[in-house]
Amino acid sequence: KYVFAAGRVIPDKRYDWLIEACSHMKNKIPLFISGDGNLSYIDELKELAGKYKVSLRFVEKDFNSLIVYYTNASVFAFSTPGEDFGLVPAESLACGTPVVVWGDGAGPTEQIIDKLNGYWAEPYNKEDFAVKLDEAIGSRLKQKNKKKIISSSKKFSYQKVKKEFVCEIKKSLSSPRL
């Protein structure tokens, strides 16, 4: 059992908030993070994890390893505030793992259906983020809704997005111009 996060390891992604949130969890499971980043920032995160007594591990980021980490995680945590979209939540859903995001109206809220394929935490409230991580684990959301979680990712598949984009272009070309 572990909480998984992935993406560029830079301050904008707010892994510091995630570490603090994990310190408030009832389920004291490790946090695994995968991604490239600034080594001094990674060192800061390791120090912060020590301060908060969070078991933190930076893991491999090659394609095959990522699939294994996404698939086997108890929950995926996306702590980036105000993200336009975020590919990593869609990747997690495609692997059947629920996602916790900020309910701030940003892009990831388009992907996450609260209580179906993940949870929306009160914006930037780390204690509530921890509650939602615990809820995802305790409710066995992954086991109960795995097929629905995977299915929800198909809305953002390359084929579907391409088809909708081409359709919109055709509509705009066929409509009268001003």
Accessible surface in RSA format (square Angstrom, percent):
REM  Atomic radii and reference values for relative SASA: ProtOr
REM  Chains: A
REM  Algorithm: Lee & Richards
REM  Probe-radius: 1.40
REM  Slices: 20
REM RES _ NUM      All-atoms   Total-Side   Main-Chain    Non-polar    All polar
REM                ABS   REL    ABS   REL    ABS   REL    ABS   REL    ABS   REL
RES LYS A   1   171.27  83.6 120.75  74.1  50.52 120.3  78.53  70.7  92.75  98.8
RES TYR A   2    21.48  10.0  21.48  12.2   0.00   0.0  20.00  15.0   1.48   1.8
RES VAL A   3     0.11   0.1   0.11   0.1   0.00   0.0   0.11   0.1   0.00   0.0
RES PHE A   4     0.08   0.0   0.08   0.0   0.00   0.0   0.08   0.0   0.00   0.0
RES ALA A   5     0.95   0.9   0.95   1.5   0.00   0.0   0.95   1.3   0.00   0.0
RES ALA A   6     7.58   7.0   2.85   4.4   4.73  10.8   2.85   4.0   4.73  12.5
RES GLY A   7    24.35  30.0   0.00   N/A  24.35  30.0  22.15  60.8   2.20   4.9
RES ARG A   8   143.08  60.1 139.00  70.9   4.08   9.7  60.19  82.3  82.90  50.2
RES VAL A   9     0.00   0.0   0.00   0.0   0.00   0.0   0.00   0.0   0.00   0.0
RES ILE A  10    42.13  24.0  42.13  31.4   0.00   0.0  42.13  30.3   0.00   0.0
RES PRO A  11    78.24  57.0  75.03  68.4   3.21  11.7  76.18  62.9   2.06  12.8
RES ASP A  12   105.20  73.7  94.06  93.6  11.13  26.3  26.87  63.2  78.33  78.1
RES LYS A  13    26.81  13.1  26.46  16.2   0.35   0.8   9.00   8.1  17.81  19.0
RES ARG A  14    70.65  29.7  70.65  36.0   0.00   0.0   9.16  12.5  61.48  37.3
RES TYR A  15     7.80   3.6   7.80   4.4   0.00   0.0   4.75   3.6   3.05   3.8
RES ASP A  16    38.17  26.7  36.53  36.4   1.64   3.9  12.78  30.1  25.39  25.3
RES TRP A  17    44.05  17.7  43.62  21.1   0.43   1.0  35.96  19.2   8.09  13.1
RES LEU A  18     0.75   0.4   0.00   0.0   0.75   1.9   0.75   0.5   0.00   0.0
RES ILE A  19     0.00   0.0   0.00   0.0   0.00   0.0   0.00   0.0   0.00   0.0
RES GLU A  20    43.36  24.9  43.36  32.8   0.00   0.0   0.54   1.0  42.82  35.0
RES ALA A  21     0.61   0.6   0.61   0.9   0.00   0.0   0.61   0.9   0.00   0.0
RES CYS A  22     6.41   4.8   1.88   2.1   4.53  10.6   1.70   4.3   4.70   5.1
RES SER A  23    23.19  19.6   7.90  10.5  15.29  35.2   6.71  14.3  16.48  23.1
RES HIS A  24    77.31  42.3  51.99  36.1  25.32  64.8  39.87  41.1  37.44  43.6
RES MET A  25     3.01   1.6   0.97   0.6   2.04   4.8   0.04   0.0   2.96   3.9
RES LYS A  26   187.57  91.5 160.02  98.2  27.55  65.6 110.09  99.1  77.48  82.5
RES ASN A  27    46.77  32.2  40.15  38.8   6.61  15.9   6.34  15.3  40.42  39.1
RES LYS A  28   142.46  69.5 104.91  64.4  37.55  89.4  96.41  86.8  46.05  49.1
RES ILE A  29    27.85  15.8  19.12  14.2   8.73  21.1  20.04  14.4   7.82  21.2
RES PRO A  30    41.93  30.6  41.93  38.2   0.00   0.0  41.93  34.6   0.00   0.0
RES LEU A  31     0.05   0.0   0.05   0.0   0.00   0.0   0.05   0.0   0.00   0.0
RES PHE A  32    22.12  11.1  22.12  13.7   0.00   0.0  22.12  13.4   0.00   0.0
RES ILE A  33     0.05   0.0   0.00   0.0   0.05   0.1   0.00   0.0   0.05   0.1
RES SER A  34     1.56   1.3   0.47   0.6   1.10   2.5   0.20   0.4   1.36   1.9
RES GLY A  35    19.91  24.5   0.00   N/A  19.91  24.5   7.53  20.7  12.37  27.7
RES ASP A  36    90.13  63.1  82.22  81.8   7.91  18.7  34.63  81.5  55.50  55.4
RES GLY A  37    30.54  37.7   0.00   N/A  30.54  37.7  10.39  28.5  20.15  45.1
RES ASN A  38    83.82  57.8  71.09  68.7  12.73  30.7  24.30  58.5  59.52  57.5
RES LEU A  39   138.69  77.2 133.69  95.6   5.00  12.6 133.69  93.9   5.00  13.5
RES SER A  40    69.73  58.9  61.68  82.3   8.05  18.6  47.50 101.2  22.23  31.1
RES TYR A  41    16.46   7.7  16.38   9.3   0.07   0.2  16.10  12.1   0.36   0.4
RES ILE A  42    20.50  11.7  20.50  15.3   0.00   0.0  20.50  14.8   0.00   0.0
RES ASP A  43    86.20  60.4  81.23  80.9   4.97  11.8  27.06  63.7  59.14  59.0
RES GLU A  44   106.82  61.3 100.06  75.7   6.76  16.1  40.79  78.9  66.03  53.9
RES LEU A  45     1.89   1.1   1.87   1.3   0.02   0.1   1.89   1.3   0.00   0.0
RES LYS A  46   109.81  53.6  99.19  60.9  10.62  25.3  52.98  47.7  56.83  60.5
RES GLU A  47   138.50  79.5 125.67  95.1  12.83  30.5  49.30  95.4  89.20  72.8
RES LEU A  48    39.96  22.3  37.02  26.5   2.94   7.4  39.56  27.8   0.41   1.1
RES ALA A  49     3.44   3.2   3.41   5.3   0.03   0.1   3.41   4.8   0.03   0.1
RES GLY A  50    51.67  63.7   0.00   N/A  51.67  63.7  37.65 103.3  14.02  31.4
RES LYS A  51   148.41  72.4 117.50  72.1  30.91  73.6  85.81  77.2  62.60  66.7
RES TYR A  52    66.08  30.9  52.26  29.7  13.82  36.0  35.01  26.3  31.08  38.3
RES LYS A  53   181.38  88.5 149.23  91.6  32.14  76.5 114.27 102.9  67.11  71.5
RES VAL A  54    16.36  10.8   4.16   3.8  12.21  29.4   8.24   7.2   8.12  22.0
RES SER A  55    71.41  60.3  55.26  73.7  16.15  37.2  40.26  85.7  31.14  43.6
RES LEU A  56    35.35  19.7   3.19   2.3  32.16  80.8   3.22   2.3  32.14  86.5
RES ARG A  57   119.67  50.2 115.82  59.0   3.85   9.2  45.06  61.6  74.60  45.2
RES PHE A  58    54.35  27.2  27.79  17.2  26.56  69.1  28.34  17.2  26.01  74.4
RES VAL A  59    15.09   9.9   0.00   0.0  15.09  36.4   5.40   4.7   9.69  26.3
RES GLU A  60    93.39  53.6  81.74  61.8  11.65  27.7  49.72  96.2  43.67  35.7
RES LYS A  61   103.90  50.7  89.98  55.2  13.92  33.1  38.84  35.0  65.06  69.3
RES ASP A  62    76.22  53.4  64.55  64.2  11.67  27.6  50.62 119.1  25.60  25.5
RES PHE A  63   150.17  75.1 141.86  87.9   8.31  21.6 143.44  87.0   6.73  19.3
RES ASN A  64   107.56  74.2 104.36 100.9   3.20   7.7  27.58  66.4  79.98  77.3
RES SER A  65    24.95  21.1  19.87  26.5   5.08  11.7   6.44  13.7  18.51  25.9
RES LEU A  66    37.19  20.7  37.19  26.6   0.00   0.0  37.19  26.1   0.00   0.0
RES ILE A  67    70.76  40.3  70.76  52.7   0.00   0.0  70.76  51.0   0.00   0.0
RES VAL A  68    82.71  54.4  80.86  73.2   1.85   4.5  82.71  71.9   0.00   0.0
RES TYR A  69    25.28  11.8  25.28  14.4   0.00   0.0  16.10  12.1   9.18  11.3
RES TYR A  70     7.26   3.4   6.98   4.0   0.27   0.7   6.93   5.2   0.33   0.4
RES THR A  71    46.92  33.4  44.04  44.6   2.88   6.9  38.93  52.3   7.99  12.1
RES ASN A  72    88.87  61.3  70.33  68.0  18.54  44.6  19.46  46.8  69.42  67.1
RES ALA A  73     0.49   0.5   0.20   0.3   0.29   0.7   0.20   0.3   0.29   0.8
RES SER A  74    19.12  16.2   9.59  12.8   9.53  22.0  11.79  25.1   7.34  10.3
RES VAL A  75     0.04   0.0   0.04   0.0   0.00   0.0   0.04   0.0   0.00   0.0
RES PHE A  76     0.67   0.3   0.67   0.4   0.00   0.0   0.67   0.4   0.00   0.0
RES ALA A  77     2.00   1.8   0.00   0.0   2.00   4.5   0.00   0.0   2.00   5.3
RES PHE A  78    11.61   5.8  10.74   6.7   0.87   2.3  11.54   7.0   0.07   0.2
RES SER A  79     3.58   3.0   1.31   1.8   2.26   5.2   0.04   0.1   3.54   5.0
RES THR A  80    13.46   9.6   9.46   9.6   4.00   9.5   6.39   8.6   7.06  10.7
RES PRO A  81    39.78  29.0  26.25  23.9  13.52  49.2  26.38  21.8  13.40  83.3
RES GLY A  82    47.63  58.7   0.00   N/A  47.63  58.7  24.09  66.1  23.54  52.7
RES GLU A  83    38.80  22.3  33.91  25.7   4.89  11.7   5.05   9.8  33.75  27.6
RES ASP A  84   133.98  93.8 112.55 112.0  21.43  50.7  38.75  91.2  95.22  95.0
RES PHE A  85    58.07  29.1  57.33  35.5   0.74   1.9  57.33  34.8   0.74   2.1
RES GLY A  86    10.13  12.5   0.00   N/A  10.13  12.5   6.01  16.5   4.12   9.2
RES LEU A  87   125.79  70.1 120.07  85.9   5.72  14.4 120.07  84.3   5.72  15.4
RES VAL A  88    23.68  15.6  23.49  21.3   0.19   0.5  23.49  20.4   0.19   0.5
RES PRO A  89     0.00   0.0   0.00   0.0   0.00   0.0   0.00   0.0   0.00   0.0
RES ALA A  90    14.81  13.6  13.12  20.2   1.69   3.8  14.00  19.7   0.81   2.2
RES GLU A  91    72.95  41.9  67.73  51.2   5.22  12.4  34.75  67.2  38.21  31.2
RES SER A  92     0.07   0.1   0.07   0.1   0.00   0.0   0.00   0.0   0.07   0.1
RES LEU A  93     0.00   0.0   0.00   0.0   0.00   0.0   0.00   0.0   0.00   0.0
RES ALA A  94    55.39  50.9  38.58  59.5  16.81  38.2  38.94  54.8  16.45  43.6
RES CYS A  95    23.79  18.0  14.95  16.7   8.85  20.8   6.60  16.7  17.20  18.5
RES GLY A  96     0.00   0.0   0.00   N/A   0.00   0.0   0.00   0.0   0.00   0.0
RES THR A  97     0.13   0.1   0.13   0.1   0.00   0.0   0.13   0.2   0.00   0.0
RES PRO A  98     0.00   0.0   0.00   0.0   0.00   0.0   0.00   0.0   0.00   0.0
RES VAL A  99     0.04   0.0   0.00   0.0   0.04   0.1   0.00   0.0   0.04   0.1
RES VAL A 100     0.07   0.0   0.07   0.1   0.00   0.0   0.07   0.1   0.00   0.0
RES VAL A 101     0.91   0.6   0.91   0.8   0.00   0.0   0.91   0.8   0.00   0.0
RES TRP A 102     5.87   2.4   3.20   1.5   2.67   6.3   3.20   1.7   2.67   4.3
RES GLY A 103    21.89  27.0   0.00   N/A  21.89  27.0   2.87   7.9  19.02  42.6
RES ASP A 104    43.09  30.2  10.19  10.1  32.89  77.8  13.37  31.5  29.72  29.6
RES GLY A 105    65.40  80.7   0.00   N/A  65.40  80.7  32.97  90.5  32.43  72.6
RES ALA A 106    18.18  16.7   6.91  10.7  11.27  25.6  18.02  25.4   0.16   0.4
RES GLY A 107     5.63   6.9   0.00   N/A   5.63   6.9   1.32   3.6   4.31   9.6
RES PRO A 108     5.56   4.1   5.56   5.1   0.00   0.0   5.56   4.6   0.00   0.0
RES THR A 109    17.38  12.4   7.84   7.9   9.54  22.7   1.09   1.5  16.29  24.6
RES GLU A 110   114.89  66.0  97.15  73.5  17.74  42.2  38.75  74.9  76.14  62.2
RES GLN A 111     2.78   1.6   0.00   0.0   2.78   6.6   0.14   0.3   2.64   2.0
RES ILE A 112     2.61   1.5   0.00   0.0   2.61   6.3   0.05   0.0   2.56   7.0
RES ILE A 113    93.00  52.9  89.38  66.6   3.63   8.7  93.00  67.0   0.00   0.0
RES ASP A 114    55.54  38.9  38.43  38.2  17.11  40.5  18.19  42.8  37.35  37.2
RES LYS A 115   126.91  61.9 113.35  69.5  13.57  32.3  79.00  71.1  47.91  51.0
RES LEU A 116    50.28  28.0  49.47  35.4   0.81   2.0  50.14  35.2   0.14   0.4
RES ASN A 117     0.00   0.0   0.00   0.0   0.00   0.0   0.00   0.0   0.00   0.0
RES GLY A 118     0.06   0.1   0.00   N/A   0.06   0.1   0.06   0.2   0.00   0.0
RES TYR A 119     7.22   3.4   7.22   4.1   0.00   0.0   0.51   0.4   6.70   8.3
RES TRP A 120    98.24  39.4  91.04  44.1   7.20  16.9  91.04  48.5   7.20  11.7
RES ALA A 121     1.05   1.0   0.00   0.0   1.05   2.4   0.60   0.8   0.44   1.2
RES GLU A 122   100.82  57.9  92.05  69.6   8.78  20.9  33.90  65.6  66.92  54.6
RES PRO A 123    59.02  43.0  44.48  40.5  14.54  52.9  44.48  36.7  14.54  90.4
RES TYR A 124    86.09  40.2  74.37  42.3  11.72  30.5  61.91  46.5  24.19  29.8
RES ASN A 125    44.60  30.8  37.99  36.7   6.61  15.9  12.35  29.7  32.25  31.2
RES LYS A 126    41.90  20.4  40.56  24.9   1.35   3.2   4.85   4.4  37.05  39.5
RES GLU A 127    93.74  53.8  92.63  70.1   1.11   2.6  46.79  90.5  46.95  38.3
RES ASP A 128    27.16  19.0  24.30  24.2   2.86   6.8   7.63  18.0  19.53  19.5
RES PHE A 129     0.55   0.3   0.55   0.3   0.00   0.0   0.55   0.3   0.00   0.0
RES ALA A 130     1.26   1.2   1.26   1.9   0.00   0.0   1.26   1.8   0.00   0.0
RES VAL A 131    80.13  52.7  77.92  70.5   2.21   5.3  79.38  69.0   0.75   2.0
RES LYS A 132    39.07  19.1  39.07  24.0   0.00   0.0   7.98   7.2  31.09  33.1
RES LEU A 133     0.00   0.0   0.00   0.0   0.00   0.0   0.00   0.0   0.00   0.0
RES ASP A 134    19.51  13.7  16.83  16.8   2.68   6.3  13.40  31.5   6.12   6.1
RES GLU A 135    61.96  35.6  54.34  41.1   7.62  18.1  28.20  54.6  33.75  27.6
RES ALA A 136     1.82   1.7   0.15   0.2   1.67   3.8   0.15   0.2   1.67   4.4
RES ILE A 137    20.48  11.7   8.95   6.7  11.53  27.8  12.77   9.2   7.71  20.9
RES GLY A 138    58.38  72.0   0.00   N/A  58.38  72.0  34.37  94.3  24.00  53.8
RES SER A 139    35.50  30.0  23.54  31.4  11.96  27.6  33.51  71.4   2.00   2.8
RES ARG A 140   135.08  56.7 134.12  68.4   0.96   2.3  45.82  62.6  89.26  54.1
RES LEU A 141     8.90   5.0   8.76   6.3   0.14   0.4   8.90   6.2   0.00   0.0
RES LYS A 142    22.05  10.8  22.05  13.5   0.00   0.0  18.58  16.7   3.47   3.7
RES GLN A 143   108.05  60.4  78.57  57.4  29.47  70.2  38.60  82.2  69.44  52.7
RES LYS A 144   149.20  72.8 112.24  68.9  36.97  88.0  78.86  71.0  70.35  74.9
RES ASN A 145    22.83  15.7  20.99  20.3   1.85   4.4   1.85   4.4  20.99  20.3
RES LYS A 146    79.46  38.8  78.06  47.9   1.40   3.3  48.80  43.9  30.66  32.7
RES LYS A 147   178.16  86.9 170.49 104.6   7.67  18.3 116.11 104.5  62.05  66.1
RES LYS A 148   118.36  57.7 113.79  69.8   4.57  10.9  68.16  61.3  50.20  53.5
RES ILE A 149     0.00   0.0   0.00   0.0   0.00   0.0   0.00   0.0   0.00   0.0
RES ILE A 150    56.59  32.2  56.59  42.2   0.00   0.0  56.59  40.8   0.00   0.0
RES SER A 151    62.55  52.9  55.78  74.4   6.77  15.6  20.44  43.5  42.11  59.0
RES SER A 152    18.51  15.6   5.16   6.9  13.36  30.8  16.47  35.1   2.05   2.9
RES SER A 153    12.78  10.8   7.68  10.3   5.10  11.7   2.20   4.7  10.58  14.8
RES LYS A 154   125.66  61.3 122.99  75.5   2.66   6.3  76.81  69.1  48.85  52.0
RES LYS A 155   118.75  57.9 110.40  67.7   8.35  19.9  70.89  63.8  47.87  51.0
RES PHE A 156    43.22  21.6  22.43  13.9  20.79  54.1  22.73  13.8  20.49  58.6
RES SER A 157    34.93  29.5  25.55  34.1   9.38  21.6  28.96  61.7   5.97   8.4
RES TYR A 158   156.80  73.2 144.17  82.0  12.63  32.9 118.68  89.2  38.12  47.0
RES GLN A 159   127.67  71.4 122.46  89.5   5.21  12.4  61.17 130.2  66.50  50.4
RES LYS A 160    90.40  44.1  85.85  52.7   4.55  10.8  34.56  31.1  55.84  59.5
RES VAL A 161    76.30  50.2  75.09  68.0   1.21   2.9  75.57  65.7   0.73   2.0
RES LYS A 162   110.73  54.0 105.02  64.4   5.72  13.6  60.20  54.2  50.53  53.8
RES LYS A 163   158.25  77.2 149.60  91.8   8.65  20.6  99.44  89.5  58.80  62.6
RES GLU A 164    89.62  51.5  86.92  65.8   2.71   6.4  41.52  80.3  48.10  39.3
RES PHE A 165   129.29  64.7 124.88  77.3   4.41  11.5 128.86  78.1   0.43   1.2
RES VAL A 166    58.19  38.3  57.99  52.5   0.20   0.5  58.19  50.6   0.00   0.0
RES CYS A 167    65.06  49.2  61.29  68.4   3.78   8.9  16.72  42.4  48.34  52.1
RES GLU A 168    97.39  55.9  94.16  71.2   3.23   7.7  41.82  80.9  55.57  45.4
RES ILE A 169    70.41  40.1  68.49  51.0   1.92   4.6  70.40  50.7   0.02   0.1
RES LYS A 170   135.64  66.2 132.13  81.1   3.51   8.4  80.78  72.7  54.86  58.4
RES LYS A 171   116.36  56.8 111.50  68.4   4.86  11.6  69.71  62.7  46.65  49.7
RES SER A 172    63.35  53.5  54.55  72.8   8.80  20.3  44.03  93.8  19.32  27.1
RES LEU A 173   116.80  65.0  92.50  66.2  24.30  61.1  92.62  65.0  24.18  65.1
RES SER A 174    95.78  80.9  57.82  77.2  37.96  87.5  50.76 108.1  45.02  63.1
RES SER A 175    54.17  45.8  46.63  62.2   7.54  17.4  35.25  75.1  18.92  26.5
RES PRO A 176   130.61  95.2 101.78  92.8  28.83 104.8 113.97  94.1  16.64 103.4
RES ARG A 177   176.00  73.9 142.39  72.6  33.62  80.0  67.75  92.6 108.25  65.6
RES LEU A 178   227.93 126.9 157.97 113.0  69.96 175.9 185.51 130.3  42.42 114.2
END  Absolute sums over single chains surface
CHAIN  1 A     9884.7       8282.7       1602.0       5819.6       4065.1
END  Absolute sums over all chains
TOTAL          9884.7       8282.7       1602.0       5819.6       4065.1
